[in-house]
Amino acid sequence: MMFKKHLLLIGMLILFLSGCGFHLRNAQPLPEHLNPLYIQGLGQYDQLNRTLRDTLLSADVRLTRDQSGAASILTVRDHGQSRQVTTVDSRGKATEYMLTRKLTVKLTDRDGKVLMEERTVGVERDWIDVGKDGLAGRVEESQLQQDMRRDLALSILRVLGYALR
């Protein structure tokens, strides 16, 4: 009896979502005529470059390493990252930080026509450093930096998708 109620509820939810115009997000932020995309402004071996490339590839964006063969160019200016102390303990030792990283992105076609004006994307994270001396603290901060790079890449993907609608 309980199973039938759950099944009925799931069926009604599916009907409601299909009737309200709900659609899954389109994974491809670039129209086909803008592929392949060239990324400039980040070092070839930069971790952010690798994360951004992986994110774009997973969204079915074709990439090229040769600017002359690109249909569009994504210019990325990395404003770097900062670390601000937000909390200190009773001894005056910093225990919590705000980590911030910002980028500016711009999309042009191969002829230099601006397809998306410069937009700034950024991420902020709190990091608590209480009792994390040595390797444990460095590993946790490294993981946090990796998560921030992933979130930046996803933000760039969202900005491109929104700007090119």
C-alpha positions in Angstrom: 0.0 0.0 0.0 2.8 2.4 0.9 4.7 1.5 -2.2 1.7 2.4 -4.4 1.4 5.8 -2.7 5.1 6.5 -3.4 4.7 5.3 -7.0 1.7 7.5 -7.5 3.5 10.5 -6.0 6.5 10.0 -8.3 4.2 9.7 -11.3 2.4 12.9 -10.4 5.8 14.7 -9.9 7.0 13.5 -13.4 3.7 14.7 -15.0 3.9 18.0 -13.2 7.6 18.7 -14.3 6.9 17.8 -17.9 3.8 20.0 -17.9 5.5 23.0 -16.5 8.1 23.3 -19.2 11.0 21.9 -17.2 13.9 20.9 -19.4 17.4 19.7 -18.5 20.1 22.3 -19.0 21.8 22.3 -22.4 25.3 21.1 -21.8 26.8 23.0 -24.8 27.3 26.7 -24.2 28.8 27.4 -27.6 26.9 27.4 -30.9 28.5 24.9 -33.3 29.9 27.7 -35.6 32.0 28.9 -32.7 33.8 25.6 -32.3 36.7 24.9 -32.0 37.6 27.2 -29.1 41.1 28.5 -28.3 42.0 29.5 -24.7 44.5 32.2 -24.3 45.9 33.9 -21.2 46.7 30.9 -19.1 49.9 28.9 -19.1 49.9 25.6 -20.9 50.7 23.7 -17.7 48.7 25.9 -15.4 46.4 23.8 -13.2 43.5 26.3 -13.9 44.0 25.8 -17.6 43.8 22.0 -17.3 40.7 22.3 -15.1 39.0 24.7 -17.5 39.9 22.5 -20.5 38.5 19.4 -18.8 35.3 21.3 -17.9 34.8 22.6 -21.4 35.5 19.2 -23.0 33.0 17.6 -20.7 30.4 20.1 -21.9 31.1 19.0 -25.5 33.0 22.1 -26.5 35.7 21.3 -29.0 39.1 22.9 -28.2 42.2 23.6 -30.2 45.7 24.4 -29.2 46.3 26.3 -32.4 44.9 29.8 -32.4 45.0 30.0 -36.2 42.5 27.1 -36.4 40.1 28.5 -33.8 36.7 29.8 -34.6 36.5 31.6 -31.3 39.0 32.7 -28.7 38.4 32.8 -24.9 40.7 35.2 -23.3 41.3 34.7 -19.6 43.0 37.1 -17.3 43.9 35.6 -13.9 43.8 38.3 -11.2 45.4 35.8 -8.9 44.3 34.8 -5.5 44.3 36.3 -2.1 44.2 35.1 1.5 42.7 37.4 4.1 42.7 36.7 7.8 39.1 36.8 9.1 39.5 35.3 12.6 42.2 35.3 15.2 42.3 33.3 18.5 42.9 34.7 22.0 46.7 34.4 21.4 46.5 36.6 18.3 47.1 33.6 16.0 45.1 33.5 12.7 42.7 30.7 12.7 40.3 31.4 9.8 41.0 32.8 6.3 39.0 34.0 3.4 40.5 32.6 0.1 39.5 34.5 -3.0 40.3 34.0 -6.7 39.1 36.1 -9.6 39.3 35.9 -13.3 38.2 38.1 -16.2 37.0 36.3 -19.4 36.2 37.6 -22.8 35.0 35.8 -26.0 35.9 36.9 -29.5 35.6 35.3 -32.9 38.7 34.6 -35.0 38.4 38.1 -36.6 38.4 39.9 -33.3 34.7 40.6 -33.2 33.6 40.6 -29.5 31.0 37.9 -28.8 31.0 38.4 -25.1 32.3 41.5 -23.3 34.7 41.1 -20.4 33.1 39.5 -17.4 34.6 38.9 -14.0 34.0 35.6 -12.3 35.3 34.7 -8.9 35.0 32.3 -5.9 35.5 32.8 -2.2 36.0 30.1 0.4 36.5 30.1 4.2 39.3 28.0 5.5 39.8 27.2 9.1 43.3 26.5 10.2 42.8 25.3 13.8 45.2 22.5 14.6 46.1 21.6 11.1 49.8 21.8 11.2 52.1 20.1 8.7 50.9 17.8 5.9 47.2 17.7 7.0 46.8 21.4 6.7 48.6 21.6 3.3 46.6 18.7 1.9 43.3 20.3 3.0 44.3 23.7 1.5 45.4 22.1 -1.7 42.0 20.3 -2.0 40.2 23.6 -1.3 42.3 25.3 -4.1 41.3 22.4 -6.5 37.7 22.9 -5.6 38.0 26.6 -6.3 39.5 26.0 -9.7 36.7 23.6 -10.6 34.1 26.1 -9.4 35.8 28.9 -11.5 35.7 26.7 -14.6 32.0 25.9 -14.0 31.3 29.7 -13.6 33.0 30.4 -16.9 30.9 27.7 -18.5 27.7 29.3 -17.1 28.8 32.8 -18.1 29.4 31.6 -21.7 26.1 29.7 -21.8 24.2 32.7 -20.6 26.0 35.3 -22.8 25.5 33.3 -26.0 21.8 32.5 -25.7 
